[in-house]
Amino acid sequence: MTYLFFHPMKAVITNARRTKFITQLSIPTLSLVLATIFCALFIPSIKAQNASMSSKELLHYLDSELSRAHEFADQKEERIERLKSQLIQSRDDEEQFWLKRRIASEYSTYDSDSALKYGTCALELAERLTRPDLQNDTRVDLGYTLTAMGLLSQARRQLEAVDTAYLSPRSRIDYLGQLVFYLTHEEQYKRANVTYSFPADAQVILDSICSIVTPEHPEYYYYIGYQALNEESLREHAIDLLTEHLRHSKFDAHIDAKEAWTLAQLYGWVGQEEEKKRYLALSAIADMRVANRDIASIEELASMEHAENHLDRAMTYIGYCLECAELYKNRVRALRLATLQTEISKSSQAQVARLQVITWIAYGLGLILILSLIASLLYIRKQREAVKLRNHQLADLNTELKEKLTELSQAYSQLAERTQQQAQLAEDLRVSNDKLAQSDAGKERSLGQMISISSSIIHQIDDFRRTISRKLKARQTDDVRRMVDTPELPQTIVKDFYQKIDQLVLEIFPDFVEQFNTLMEPGNEIIPKEGQLNTDLRIYALVRLGITDSVSIAEVLHCSPQTVYNKRQKVRTNSRLDRTAFVEAVKGLCRYSS
């Protein structure tokens, strides 16, 4: 998309209305005006006479400005927000018209949707004010926005609605310029593959503009330069005129970008590609500073850098252009930029592939060179050695090697012998451990069996006692006398049975009491009589031997299951561990006792 005839809002009002409008300005408005004047006087600038800088240097400067793009966008947003704040405070329709038109002007090359929104609101206010002149100027502005967005039918309707009878000389130039803008874009959209085309009817309008425009018009030099693009006889004069005019430019306004772009195209027509690139860079710098998103210079620079195989910079530029097109919401331009980006990306990939091939070739040549050098050094060294000395050294080396091999063989034999001995010792140790484990398991099983047998005997004795009791109740005294001489015998047997259990447990597990008390909370240890166990310890001695069920333990100890349960619960309460961990810990007591 080329730079074609966009005119920012110019408030053409009578002296009376101008006085009225100025008196209505708020203090923030006056502050904005003063700030604008201050920035115009003191902001950093690049002047064309310093454009003794080469295109390469200017591109480096453009790269630095590109890194500040968000900063310039923030400045644009701040200006817009200040205008919106004034708009909120305003109550006068005419003042609101001018503020909305200024906001639309700020948005015109920044956000097309917002520019269209505020431009439409300004047009409604102009219609409410019944001001045909203001309606005309606003329709011209809307024509630019709609054309830039690619909405050509709507743009045409706005331009056709302009009442030329109410156009001032200056507004007429703006209107004609907008017609040229519309016609050139209509031609571009019809012929999407053509980057520059200028229809005949647009040329007629442009000639009429140049016939009436005066040097006082802010876009005079732009029109003269643009006309020369299509008139070969005018190019040299236009180049001299624009070059001199831009010599003192600060390149911080949209018109500076347009004029620099036009001069770049003129240099391109006369074959001075270096000058073309320089002024395209200056145009892009101006675009960057005013946060212009409907840009052309940097897109053209991306294409030139691509053609010159400067692919990194080309990708950076085209990426920025795509971002601007998306933010500006120019769908047609975004599609064309995406196509160019694809071409640049393909070139970049091809370049990477070529560099990889070159790199591998370089690696291969380097490796061949290194190997050749090593081979040469070895060959020289071998040639310098005396054959006799080499043979002698080889013989000595063989002798020494045989001795070392003999020693090594002996060492291996000794190592194998020691390994076999260690394996035998390990096997003997394993057998001993197995026997010891079997012995321990046998002792424990024997103890369990003995206890079970003893318990069975006790039950038999108890059954015997019960039988006697029944006979006595049946007054079968003769039978009782024959069966038993004394009723105290079973209790004596049970007491003797407990003593034997205690002796066997303490014999097999001499440290059982001490190790069991390590599981208890301090102060809750169980201390039995010397050489004996109490009921609590007997219960957990049976748990250690694998009898964990309370009913089975009650049968062994000849007491009730509830008694066993209560005593187990009491002991667990005084222990340091929870229930499951406590039982497992008891099972592991005296594991290595002999």
N, C-alpha and C positions, 0 to 999 in steps of 0.2 A: 504494500500500500504506500503510495507516494504522499508527500506533504502537499495537500491541495486546499488552499483557500479556507482556512478556519479563522474567523475574526472574533476575538473576545469581545465581551459586551462593552459598548462605548455609549455612555450616557449623554445623548444629544438632547439637551433641554434648553429652554429659554432662560434668559438671565433671571426673570422673576421666579420661575420654578426652581432654578438652581439655588437661588438665595433661600427659598422656602425649604428646600431639601436639606441644605447645609445647616439651617437653624434647627432642624429636627434631629440632627445627628446626636447620638448619645456620646458620653465621654469615652466609652470603649471604642466607638467608631473612630473618633478623633485619634485615640491612642493607636489604633490599627493603621491609620493613615500615616502618622508620624513614624511608627515602626517600619512601615514599608519604605518611607523615604530614607530612613537611617540605613536599612539593609541595602538599598540601592546604592548608597554612597560608600559603604564600608565593607561589604562582603567580599571575600577573595574572588578573583576573576582571572581568566586566561584571556589575554589580548592577542589579537591577530599578529601584532608586530612581534610578540614573543613566539609567534608561530614560525619563527626560524627553527622551532622544534620540528624534528622529523615526524613522519607518520608513526614510526615505531615508538618514539617518546610519547606522542599523544595517546597512543593506544595503551601504554603503561599507565598514563594518567587516567584514562577512561576506566581501566581496571580498578584503580583505587577509588574512583567515584562510584563505580558499580558496587563496591563493598559498603558504600554509604547509602544505598538505595532506600533502605528502610528508614534511615534518618530523614531523608528528603520527604518520604511519604508521611512521616510523623509531622513534619512542618506543614505539609499540605493539610493534613487532618486538623491541626491546631487552627489554621486560618479558617477552615470551614466551620469548626465548632464555634469560633468567635462570631462568625456571621450568623450562625443558627441562634446563638444566644441573643444577638441584637434582634433577630426576627421574632423571637418569643416576646421580647419587650415591646415590639412595635405594634401600634394600633391603627396607623394610617395606611390606607390601601396603596397609595403611591409609593410610600416608603417601603412597604412590604413587597411591592412589585420589584423595586430596584434591588432589594436584598435577596429575593428569590432568584432574580436574574443573575446576580453576582455569584450566588451559590451554584446555580446551574453552570455558570462560566467556569468556576473552579472545578466542577465535576466533569466538564465537557471532554477533557482528555484524560480523566482519572477513573471515572465510574459512569459508564453510559446509562445504566438504569437509573441512577440517582440524578444524573443530568436531565434525563427525560422526565423524571418525576417533577423536579423543581421547575424545569422549563414549561411544562404543561400548566403548573400552578401559576407561573408568571403570566402565561397567555390568558388564563381565566381572569386574572386581576386586570390585565390590559383591556380585556373585553368589558369588564365591569366598569372601568374608568372611561369607556368609550373613546379610547385613544388609538385610532388607526395606525399612527406612526409607531407606537410602542408594540402594537400587535404585529406589524410587519417585521420589526427588528427581532421580536421573539420567535416568529415563524422561521426567520432565516437561521437563528441559532438552533431551533429544533430540527431544521433541515439538515444541518451539519451532523447532529447527534444520530438521527435516524439513518443518514447515509453511512456514517462510520460503523453503525451496527449492522449494516446490510439490509435494513428495512426500506428498500428503495421505493416501494409503492407508497408507503406512508410519508416518506420524505418528499416525494413528488407532489402529494396532496397538500403538504404544508407550503411548498414553494408556489404552487398554483394558486393558493389562497392569498398570497401577498398582493395587496392593492398598490400597484406601482405609482398610482397618482399621488400617494402620500409619502413617497420616498424622497428623502433629502439627497443632495448630491453624494454625500458620504455613504448614506444608507444604500443608495443605488449601487455604488461600487461593491459594497458588502454583499448585496443581493446577487449581482452578476457573478461575483467570485464564488458564491455558493452554488450557482447554477453550473459553473465550470466543475466544481467539486463533485456535484451530483452526476454530471454527464460522464466524467472520466471514470468514476467508480462504477457506473452502469456498464461502461465498456469493459472494465476489468472483470466484473462478475460474469459478463457474457463470454469473455475469452480468458478463462482462469489461468491458462498456461502462459499468458503474456504478462510480463512484469511491467511494461511501460507502453501505453498506447494513448493517443490523443485524438479524439474524434474531431471531424471537421467543424461541426456546429459549436463545439467547445472552443475551438481556435477562433472562430468568428467573435464569440463573446469576449474572449481574452483580448483580442485586438481592440474591441470597443472599450474595455476597461483601461488599457494602456493609453488610449487616446484621450481619456478624461482624467486619469489619476494624476495628482500633483505630488511634488516632493514632500509636501507637508503631511501627506497621508502616511500613517505608520507602516503600511505594507507596500509602499511605492517601489522600493528596491526589489522586493520579492516578486511583484508583478512584472517588473521590467526583466528580471532574470528569468522568470518562468516563460515569458513570451519568447525569449531568446533560445530556449530549448528547442523550439520548433521553427526558428528562423535562423538559418546558418549565418546570414549576413550580419546579424545583431550580436553574435556570441562574443566576439572579442571585446566589443564595447561593454557588454553586460559584465563580462569577467572583470574588466578594469574597474567598473563602477562598484560592483559588489565587493571586490577585494579591498578597495579603498574604504568603503563604508564599514566593512567588518574589521578593519584594522584596529579600531578603538572599541570594539564590542566586548562586553564582559561575559557574554554567553551565559546569561542567567535568566533569559526570557524565552517564551515560546517562539516569538518572531525571529529571535537569533537562530534558533534551531532550524526554522524553515528557510531562512536566508542562506545559512551555511549549507544546508542540504541542496538548495538550488545551485549554489556556486560549485558544489562537488559534482553535480550532474553536468554542469557546463564544462568543467575540466575533463570529465569523462568523455564528453562529445569531441573535445579537441585532442584526446589521446594522452592527457597528462594524468596517468593513474596515481602517481605519488601524491599530487595535489588533491586529487579526488578523495583519496583515503584520508588525507589530513583534515579536509573540511567535513567529511562524514564523521570523523572522530570528534571534531569540535561541535557539530550538530548533536551528536549523541550525548556529549557532556552537558550541553544546554538542556536537552530533554531530561537527563537524569536530575538536574538541579531543580527543574520545575515539576518533577514527578509526573511526566507525561507518559501515559501508558499506551496511547495510540501512536506508536513510534514507527519510524521507517529506517532511520540511519543505522541503528545498531543491527537491524535485521540485514541490511545490505552489507554491513561490515562482516557479519557472520558468514554470508555467502562468499565474500572476497577472501576471508581467512580460510574458508573451506577450500576454495580454488587454489590457494597458495599452500595447502596442506598443513596449515597451523590449526590442527584439529582440536586441541585443548581449548584454545581461546574461542574457536567457532562454536564448540559445544556450550561453553559458558554463556556466550552471547545469545545463542538461539534458545537456551533454557530460560534466560531472563525475558526474552521476547515472548515465549510461551506463557510464562507466569503473568506478564503484563496483559496479554490477550485474554487470559482466563479471568483476571481481575476486572478488566475493562468490559468483559462479556462480548467480545467481538468474535462470534463463532466462525465466520467465514475466514477471517485472518488466522484464527487458531488452527484451522484445518490445514491451511497452506504452510504455516510454520511447522506443524507436526510432520508434514511431508519433507520439508527441508531438514528437520532434525533427524528424520530417518536416514536421509542421504548422508548427513554428516556422521551419524552413528555407524553406518555401514563402512564409510571411509576410515573411521577410527579403528573399527575391528580389523579391517584389511591391513591397516598400518601396523597394528599390534601383531598380526600374524606374520607380516614381513619381518618385523623386528625379531620375533621369536626364531624365525628361520635363520636370519643373519646371526643371531646370538649362538644358535646351535652350530652353525658353520664355523664361527669364530672359536667356540669351545673345541670343536673337532680339530681345527688347524693348530690350536695351541697345544692340544694333547699330542698330536703327531710331532710337533716341534720339540716338545719336552722329551718324548720317547726317543727321537732321533739324537738329541743331545746326550741323553744317558747312554745310548748305544755307542756313540762316538767316544765318550769318556772311557767306557769299559774297554773298548777296542784299543785305545791308546795305552791304557794301563797294562793290558795283557801283552802288548807288543814290547813294552819296556822291561818286562820281567824276564829274567834269564830262565831258559828252559831247564837247565840243570838244577838251579836253585828251587824252581817250582816243583820238580820231581822229588827232590830231597825233602822239601817241606811236606809234600804229599805222603811220602813214606813215613816220616815221623808222625804225621797226623793219623795215618792208618794204625801205626803201632799203639799210639796213645788211645785211639778209639777202641781197639781190641781190648786193651787193659780196662778201659772204662766200661766196656760192654761186659767183660768178665765180672768186674765188681758189681755192676748193675744186676747181672744175672744172680750173683750170690745174694745181693740185697733182696731181690725179688723172692728167692728161695726162702730166705730167713723170714721175710714178711709173710709169705704164704704159710710157713710152718707156724708162726705166731698167730696168724689169723685162724688157722685150724685149731690151735690150742685154745684160743679165746672162744671159738665156736663150741668146742667140747665143754669148756667151763660153763659157758652160757647154757648149754643143754643140760649139764649136771645140775646147775642151779635151778633151772626150770623144773627138772624132775623132783628135786628136793622140795621146791616150793609146792609142787602139786601134791607130793606126799604129805607135806606139812598141812596143806589146806584140807586134804582128805582126812588127816588125823584129827584136825580141829573140828571138822564137820562131823566126824564119827563120834568124837567126845560129846559134842553138843547133841547129836541125835540120841546117843546112849543116855545122856542125862534126861532128855525129854521122855524117852521111853520108860526109863526107871520111874520118873515122876508119874507118868500116866499109869504104869502098873501099880505103883503104890496107891494111887488114887482109886484104882479099881478094887484093890484089896480093902481099902477103907470103906468103899461102898458096900462091899460084901459083908464086912463086919457090921456096918450099920444095918444092912438088911437082916443080918443074923440077930442083931439087937431088937429090931422091930418084930421079928418072928417070936422071940422070947416074950416080948411085951404082949403080943396078942395071946399067946398061950397062957400067960399069967392072968390076963383078963378073963380068959375062958376057964380059969381055975384048973388048968392042966399042969399042976405044980410038979408032978412026977416027971413029965416030959422036960420041964425047964431044968430041973436038977440034972437031968441027964445031958442036956445041951450045954449048960454053962454053970460054972461054980460061982462066978461073981459078975455083976452088971457093970463094973468099972473098967473092964478090959478094953472096949472100943475107944474111949476117950484117951486111955493111956497109949493106945496104938497111934492115934492121930497126933498126939503130942510128940511121940517118938518120931513119927513121920516128918513133922515140921523140923525137928532137930537135924534129921538126916538131910533134908532139903537144904537147910542153911549150911551144913558142913560141905555138901557137894558144890553148892554155888560159890562159896568162899574159897573152896579149893581150886575150882576151875577158873574163877574170876576173883583173884585175891584183892584187886583194886576196885571192885564193883561199887562199894559204898562210897569211896572217895570220888570216883569218876561220876557217879550218879549225883552227888551233891554239887558238882560243878555246874549242873543244869538248873539248880535252884537259886532263887533270889537270896542274897546275903541275909542271914538271920533265920532262914526257913529250912536250913539243912536238917536231914534226918540222921540222928545219931543212935544206933541200936546198941544193945549190950555187946560186950566183947564176945566174938565168936558166934554171934547170933544175928538173925534178921528179924525185923518186925513185919507185921502184915503188909504195910505199904511197900517195903522193899521186896518182900516175897512176890507180890503181885507183879512188880516191874522186872524182877528177875525172870519170871515166866515170860513176860513180854520180850526180854532180851533173848530168850530161848525159842521165840517164835510163836508162843501161845498168846495171841493178842485179843481173842474174843472173851468178853467178860463172863459169859456163861461157862465157857471151858475153864477159865481161871477159877470160877466159883466151885466147879466140880473138883478141880485139883486140890484146892485149899479147904474143901468141905465147909463152905459157907454159902450164904445166899448171893445171887447175882447182884441184888441191889446194894449189898454191902461192898462188893467189889467195885461197882459203878461209883458209889459215893466216895470211896477212898481214892480211886483214880482221879475223880473230878477235883478233889481237895488237893492232891499232889500237883496236878497240872496248873491249878490256880496259883500255887506258890512257885511255879517255875519261871524261867526267863524267856521261854519260847511259847509259840502258839501250839495248839493241839497237835496238828499234823507234824510240825517240825520236832516237837518234843518226843513223840513216839518214834520217829525215825532216828533221833539222836540216841534214844535208849537202845534201839536195836544195834547201834554202832559202838556201844560201850565195850571196852575190854576186847576190842577186835584182835589185838595182837598179843593177848595173854596166852601164856603157855599152858 
